[in-house]
Amino acid sequence: MPGHDHSGDKQKPLVVFVGRSNVGKSSTIRALTGKKVRVGKSPGSTTREYMVDHGPITIVDVPGFGFMAGTSKKNIEETKTAIIQNLERWGEQIILAILVIDISLFSELVERWEKRGEIPIDIEFYTFLSEITKRVIVVANKSDKLRKKERFGEIEYLRERLRHAVPDREPTIVPISAAKKRNISTLKKLIEESLSDGGITMSW
């Protein structure tokens, strides 16, 4: 199937895009690269990883995890486990992990999970990604859905929660709107700097 794993890509460093269902991972990749990756109309529509060859790197759109309408808890757990196993398997090849979150819902979701006595899934994945790669960028997508005065508070809340989860690392957070292509140039610059730190020169 076009876009899926090609044997020639195997040696290329991977930039993985990870996030809950319906946070806009595919839209973010499309805004960055101009390449048309499948953008689903419904949550959880990307059911297996989708690989995009992009110059010196391979971009991986990892399936969404977390709640999906019409999906049993067992299937959700199986998806999460499969994603973690793949990320561990690719560990050596991953040069950068990009965690996409929906900043307009983040604090609400954190409170909901913590009320149940569970670790919020965005935070759980940030911790996991920080263990497998030293380069993690958190993309706070859908920032256009927040009023300007709310935006700062929500970003600071996110920063505080990520610092608490991984105390020895200062989180790198970029607020964007993939749908409106806002702040994409800032994200590109950060990705370039991160890849350059890993010895890769990237130009879009």
Secondary structure, DSSP 8 states (H G I E B T S, - for coil): -TTS--GGGTTS-EEEEEEBTTS-HHHHHHHHH-------SSTT---S-EEEEETTEEEEE---BS--TT--HHHHHHHHHHHHHHHHHTTTTEEEEEEEEETTTHHHHHHHHHHTT---HHHHHHHHHHHH-S-EEEEEE-GGGS-HHHHHHHHHHHHHHHHHHSTTS--EEEE-BTTTTBSHHHHHHHHHHHHHHTT-----
